[in-house]
Amino acid sequence: MVRFSDIIGTGLKEREKAPSKKPTPPGKLWLSESQILKPKEKEPEEESQGFPSDRSGEKAKVYYKELLERIADIRQRVKENRGIVHSPILSSLHHIIEDDFIDPLFDYALSIPEKHDLFTHTICVTLGSLKVGKGLKYDTKKLLKLGLAAFLENVGMYKIPDYILKKEGILDPDEIGEIRRHPEVSAQILRQMGSAFDWLAEVASQVHERSDGSGYPKGLKKEEISELASIIGLMDTYMAMIRNRPYRNRFIQSEAVKSIIEVGKGKFPPRVVKEFLNQISLFPVNTHVRLNNRSIGRVLKTEKSQPLRPTIELLYDGQGQKMEKPKIIRLSESPLLHIVDTIDERELP
């Protein structure tokens, strides 16, 4: 069983024990620190042809909306200089983790049209970080710490004026300085939650540090940076690359992955990068790809056992004509077809 007080009261390097129980289903009520999470029976899988059922999609909407509400509350509290309440966040994350819903919720979050705000970015970074943590065999308690840290690492950004965050074009030196101060501002805000959250403030202050010493604010290197901060920092970098920004267009997801492998070499621990690549496919969900028969489709689902052969929703035929009814194919079951290129959606026929 997991008590939330166990999570906030331990240091970054403490070895956690895996819980044995699962929580109650998600809902509007959240658990206090003193409550013990109750077990629940695992719901039967309801998938058709390997894709999430309607029920699964509705569950994703509920979880996503709940996370949006948590972020909205955090932003309001930060702007009004009121204390952050952590228990609702931990409750939401615990339901997602114990329901084994990290992966489908991450895919759902990526499918949401971006709105150029920190809300969608925070949710995607949190869920992406949890994917990596799960791949690294983190137990529930450590996943909760990782998720809470990812969810709160950007609270200092809510102190930055909107005209800077939404500015189109290149930021001036003063504006860049304002942005680069946000990790320390985040840490200051989180320390106000009490000494039990010193570890959380430390992670927030290190998210933009890099293993080769090129990060900020302190230029820390390698083991000086906590693994939680490295995971969040890598996912924060990736999500920033694949989303449009006021001052630049987004990267194609596959190009962002390649950039992290090539340009980002040495900036993150090899163990973290390796698991990131295991969790984030070279052809992530929603990537548009061209097949060897010249047809064009969108990635619906990735296969960890065959990362180069995901499930595709065909949108255009080999002559570039839009299909009246999209066709779904599994490349893992279609040996004559394979991906030859990725396509920016702005360049679709």
C-alpha positions as CSV (number, residue, x, y, z in Angstrom):
1,M,0.0,0.0,0.0
2,V,1.1,3.5,-0.7
3,R,0.6,6.5,1.6
4,F,1.2,9.9,0.0
5,S,3.1,10.9,3.1
6,D,5.6,8.2,2.3
7,I,6.3,9.9,-1.0
8,I,6.8,13.4,0.1
9,G,8.8,12.5,3.2
10,T,11.7,10.6,1.4
11,G,14.8,11.7,-0.3
12,L,15.7,11.5,-3.9
13,K,18.0,8.5,-3.5
14,E,16.0,6.4,-1.1
15,R,15.1,2.9,-2.4
16,E,11.4,2.5,-2.5
17,K,9.3,-0.7,-2.0
18,A,6.7,-1.6,-4.6
19,P,3.1,-1.4,-3.5
20,S,0.8,-4.4,-3.8
21,K,-2.6,-2.8,-4.0
22,K,-4.5,-0.8,-6.6
23,P,-6.6,2.3,-6.1
24,T,-10.3,3.0,-6.5
25,P,-11.4,4.2,-10.0
26,P,-10.9,7.9,-10.9
27,G,-13.5,10.3,-9.8
28,K,-14.0,13.8,-8.4
29,L,-12.9,13.0,-4.9
30,W,-9.2,12.8,-4.0
31,L,-7.4,11.0,-1.2
32,S,-5.8,12.7,1.7
33,E,-2.3,11.8,2.9
34,S,-3.6,9.8,5.8
35,Q,-5.8,7.5,3.7
36,I,-4.7,4.2,2.4
37,L,-5.6,3.5,-1.2
38,K,-8.1,0.7,-1.6
39,P,-7.6,-2.2,-4.1
40,K,-9.9,-2.6,-7.1
41,E,-10.6,-5.3,-9.5
42,K,-8.9,-5.0,-12.9
43,E,-11.4,-4.0,-15.6
44,P,-11.6,-6.4,-18.6
45,E,-9.9,-5.2,-21.7
46,E,-12.3,-3.8,-24.3
47,E,-10.3,-3.4,-27.5
48,S,-11.4,-4.1,-31.0
49,Q,-8.7,-5.1,-33.6
50,G,-6.0,-3.9,-31.3
51,F,-7.3,-0.3,-31.0
52,P,-8.7,1.4,-27.9
53,S,-12.4,0.9,-27.4
54,D,-14.9,3.7,-27.0
55,R,-14.9,3.0,-23.3
56,S,-11.1,3.4,-23.3
57,G,-11.4,6.7,-25.2
58,E,-13.9,8.0,-22.7
59,K,-11.7,7.1,-19.9
60,A,-8.8,9.0,-21.5
61,K,-11.0,12.1,-21.8
62,V,-11.9,11.8,-18.1
63,Y,-8.3,11.5,-17.0
64,Y,-7.2,14.3,-19.3
65,K,-9.9,16.7,-18.2
66,E,-9.0,15.9,-14.6
67,L,-5.3,16.7,-15.2
68,L,-6.3,20.0,-16.9
69,E,-8.3,20.9,-13.8
70,R,-5.3,20.2,-11.6
71,I,-3.0,22.4,-13.7
72,A,-5.5,25.3,-13.8
73,D,-5.7,25.1,-10.0
74,I,-1.9,25.2,-9.7
75,R,-1.6,28.2,-12.0
76,Q,-4.2,30.1,-10.1
77,R,-2.5,29.4,-6.8
78,V,0.9,30.4,-8.1
79,K,-0.5,33.7,-9.6
80,E,-2.2,34.5,-6.3
81,N,0.8,33.4,-4.1
82,R,-1.3,30.7,-2.5
83,G,0.2,27.4,-1.5
84,I,0.2,24.4,-3.9
85,V,-1.9,21.4,-2.7
86,H,-0.2,18.2,-3.8
87,S,-2.6,15.5,-2.8
88,P,-5.1,16.0,-5.7
89,I,-2.2,15.7,-8.1
90,L,-0.9,12.5,-6.5
91,S,-4.4,11.0,-6.4
92,S,-4.9,11.6,-10.2
93,L,-1.5,10.2,-11.0
94,H,-2.0,7.2,-8.8
95,H,-5.2,6.3,-10.6
96,I,-3.5,6.5,-14.0
97,I,-0.5,4.5,-12.9
98,E,-2.4,1.7,-11.1
99,D,-4.9,1.6,-14.0
100,D,-2.0,0.9,-16.3
101,F,-3.2,3.8,-18.4
102,I,0.0,5.8,-18.9
103,D,0.6,4.7,-22.6
104,P,-2.9,5.2,-23.9
105,L,-3.3,8.5,-22.1
106,F,0.0,9.8,-23.5
107,D,-1.2,8.9,-27.0
108,Y,-4.5,10.6,-26.4
109,A,-2.7,13.8,-25.1
110,L,-0.5,13.9,-28.2
111,S,-3.7,13.8,-30.3
112,I,-5.1,16.9,-28.7
113,P,-4.7,20.1,-30.8
114,E,-2.1,22.3,-29.3
115,K,-3.1,25.6,-27.9
116,H,0.3,27.2,-27.3
117,D,0.0,27.0,-23.5
118,L,1.8,25.2,-20.7
119,F,-1.2,23.0,-19.9
120,T,-0.9,20.5,-22.8
121,H,2.9,20.7,-22.5
122,T,2.8,19.8,-18.8
123,I,0.5,16.9,-19.3
124,C,2.5,15.4,-22.2
125,V,5.8,15.9,-20.3
126,T,4.4,14.2,-17.2
127,L,3.0,11.2,-19.1
128,G,6.1,10.9,-21.3
129,S,8.3,10.9,-18.2
130,L,6.1,8.2,-16.6
131,K,6.5,6.1,-19.7
132,V,10.3,6.3,-19.4
133,G,10.1,5.7,-15.6
134,K,7.9,2.6,-16.1
135,G,10.4,1.4,-18.7
136,L,13.2,1.8,-16.2
137,K,11.2,-0.4,-13.8
138,Y,10.4,2.3,-11.3
139,D,7.9,1.1,-8.7
140,T,4.7,2.9,-8.0
141,K,6.1,5.1,-5.3
142,K,9.0,6.3,-7.4
143,L,6.7,6.8,-10.4
144,L,4.5,9.0,-8.2
145,K,7.5,11.1,-7.3
146,L,8.6,11.4,-10.9
147,G,5.1,12.3,-12.0
148,L,4.6,14.9,-9.3
149,A,8.0,16.5,-10.1
150,A,7.2,16.6,-13.8
151,F,3.7,18.1,-13.1
152,L,5.2,20.9,-11.0
153,E,8.6,21.6,-12.5
154,N,7.3,24.5,-14.6
155,V,5.4,26.4,-11.9
156,G,7.9,29.2,-12.1
157,M,6.7,29.9,-15.7
158,Y,3.4,31.1,-14.4
159,K,5.3,34.1,-13.0
160,I,6.6,35.1,-16.4
161,P,4.5,37.7,-18.3
162,D,2.4,36.4,-21.2
163,Y,3.9,38.9,-23.6
164,I,7.2,37.0,-23.2
165,L,5.8,33.5,-23.4
166,K,3.7,34.3,-26.5
167,K,6.1,36.6,-28.2
168,E,6.7,35.9,-31.9
169,G,10.2,36.2,-33.1
170,I,13.5,36.2,-31.2
171,L,13.5,37.0,-27.5
172,D,15.8,39.9,-26.4
173,P,18.5,39.2,-23.8
174,D,16.4,40.4,-20.9
175,E,13.5,38.1,-21.9
176,I,15.8,35.2,-22.3
177,G,17.2,35.9,-18.8
178,E,13.6,35.9,-17.5
179,I,13.0,32.5,-19.1
180,R,16.2,31.0,-17.8
181,R,15.4,32.1,-14.3
182,H,12.3,30.0,-14.1
183,P,13.9,26.8,-12.7
184,E,15.1,28.7,-9.6
185,V,11.7,30.5,-9.3
186,S,10.0,27.0,-9.5
187,A,12.3,25.7,-6.8
188,Q,11.5,28.8,-4.6
189,I,7.7,28.2,-5.0
190,L,8.0,24.5,-4.2
191,R,10.1,25.1,-1.1
192,Q,7.2,27.1,0.3
193,M,5.4,23.8,0.5
194,G,7.6,22.8,3.4
195,S,10.9,21.0,4.1
196,A,9.3,17.6,3.1
197,F,9.4,19.0,-0.5
198,D,13.0,20.0,-0.7
199,W,13.6,17.0,-3.0
200,L,10.9,18.3,-5.3
201,A,12.4,21.8,-5.4
202,E,15.8,20.2,-6.2
203,V,14.4,18.3,-9.2
204,A,12.7,21.5,-10.5
205,S,16.0,23.4,-10.3
206,Q,17.9,20.7,-12.2
207,V,15.5,19.9,-15.1
208,H,17.5,22.2,-17.5
209,E,20.9,21.0,-16.4
210,R,22.7,18.7,-18.8
211,S,25.2,15.9,-18.3
212,D,27.9,17.6,-20.3
213,G,27.7,20.8,-18.1
214,S,26.0,22.9,-20.8
215,G,22.8,23.4,-18.9
216,Y,21.6,26.0,-16.4
217,P,21.3,27.5,-13.9
218,K,24.4,25.9,-12.2
219,G,26.1,24.0,-15.0
220,L,25.9,20.7,-13.1
221,K,27.3,17.5,-14.7
222,K,26.5,13.8,-14.8
223,E,25.9,12.4,-11.3
224,E,25.3,15.9,-9.9
225,I,21.9,15.8,-11.6
226,S,19.2,13.6,-10.3
227,E,17.8,10.9,-12.7
228,L,14.3,12.3,-12.2
229,A,15.4,15.7,-13.5
230,S,17.2,14.1,-16.4
231,I,14.1,12.1,-17.4
232,I,11.9,15.2,-17.2
233,G,14.5,17.4,-18.9
234,L,14.7,15.0,-21.9
235,M,10.9,14.7,-22.2
236,D,10.6,18.5,-21.9
237,T,13.1,19.0,-24.7
238,Y,11.3,16.4,-27.0
239,M,7.8,17.9,-26.4
240,A,9.0,21.4,-27.0
241,M,10.5,20.3,-30.3
242,I,7.4,18.6,-31.7
243,R,5.1,21.5,-30.8
244,N,4.8,24.9,-32.6
245,R,6.2,27.9,-30.8
246,P,5.5,31.6,-31.4
247,Y,9.1,31.9,-32.7
248,R,9.4,28.7,-34.7
249,N,7.6,25.8,-36.4
250,R,7.6,22.4,-34.8
251,F,9.8,19.5,-35.7
252,I,8.4,16.4,-37.3
253,Q,8.4,13.8,-34.5
254,S,10.8,11.4,-36.1
255,E,13.2,14.3,-36.8
256,A,13.0,15.4,-33.2
257,V,13.9,11.9,-32.1
258,K,16.9,11.8,-34.5
259,S,18.0,15.2,-33.2
260,I,18.0,14.0,-29.6
261,I,20.1,11.0,-30.7
262,E,22.6,13.0,-32.8
263,V,22.7,16.6,-31.5
264,G,21.8,15.8,-27.9
265,K,24.5,13.2,-27.5
266,G,26.1,13.4,-24.1
267,K,23.5,15.8,-22.7
268,F,21.5,13.1,-21.0
269,P,22.5,9.9,-19.2
270,P,22.8,7.0,-21.7
271,R,20.4,4.9,-19.6
272,V,17.7,7.5,-19.8
273,V,18.2,8.1,-23.5
274,K,18.1,4.4,-24.2
275,E,14.8,4.0,-22.4
276,F,13.4,7.1,-24.1
277,L,14.1,5.5,-27.5
278,N,12.4,2.3,-26.3
279,Q,9.3,4.3,-25.3
280,I,9.2,6.9,-28.0
281,S,9.2,5.3,-31.4
282,L,11.0,6.7,-34.4
283,F,7.5,6.9,-35.9
284,P,5.4,8.1,-32.9
285,V,1.6,8.2,-32.9
286,N,0.2,10.9,-35.3
287,T,3.3,10.9,-37.4
288,H,2.5,11.1,-41.2
289,V,4.5,8.6,-43.2
290,R,4.9,7.6,-46.9
291,L,5.0,3.9,-47.7
292,N,6.9,2.1,-50.5
293,N,3.8,2.0,-52.6
294,R,3.6,5.8,-52.4
295,S,0.5,5.8,-50.3
296,I,0.4,8.2,-47.2
297,G,-0.9,7.5,-43.8
298,R,-0.9,8.4,-40.1
299,V,0.6,6.3,-37.4
300,L,-2.1,5.0,-35.1
301,K,-0.2,2.6,-32.9
302,T,3.4,1.6,-32.4
303,E,4.7,-1.9,-31.8
304,K,7.6,-2.2,-29.3
305,S,8.6,-5.5,-30.7
306,Q,8.7,-4.1,-34.3
307,P,9.3,-0.3,-33.9
308,L,9.7,0.3,-37.7
309,R,6.4,-1.4,-38.5
310,P,3.6,0.5,-36.7
311,T,-0.1,0.4,-37.4
312,I,-1.1,2.9,-40.1
313,E,-4.3,4.7,-41.1
314,L,-4.0,5.2,-44.8
315,L,-5.2,8.6,-45.9
316,Y,-4.0,9.0,-49.5
317,D,-3.5,6.4,-52.2
318,G,-0.4,5.9,-54.4
319,Q,-1.6,8.6,-56.8
320,G,-1.9,11.2,-54.0
321,Q,-5.7,11.1,-54.0
322,K,-7.5,11.4,-50.6
323,M,-9.2,8.1,-49.8
324,E,-13.0,8.4,-49.2
325,K,-12.7,6.0,-46.3
326,P,-9.3,5.7,-44.5
327,K,-8.0,2.1,-44.4
328,I,-6.2,0.7,-41.4
329,I,-3.2,-1.6,-42.0
330,R,-0.7,-3.3,-39.6
331,L,2.7,-3.2,-41.2
332,S,3.7,-6.0,-38.9
333,E,1.3,-8.2,-40.8
334,S,2.0,-6.7,-44.3
335,P,5.5,-7.9,-45.3
336,L,5.4,-6.2,-48.7
337,L,4.9,-2.7,-47.3
338,H,7.3,-0.5,-45.3
339,I,7.8,3.1,-44.4
340,V,10.2,5.0,-46.6
341,D,9.8,8.6,-45.3
342,T,8.1,10.9,-42.8
343,I,6.0,13.8,-44.0
344,D,5.2,17.1,-42.4
345,E,1.4,17.4,-42.3
346,R,1.8,20.9,-43.9
347,E,3.1,19.1,-47.0
348,L,0.2,16.6,-47.4
349,P,-1.4,16.5,-50.9
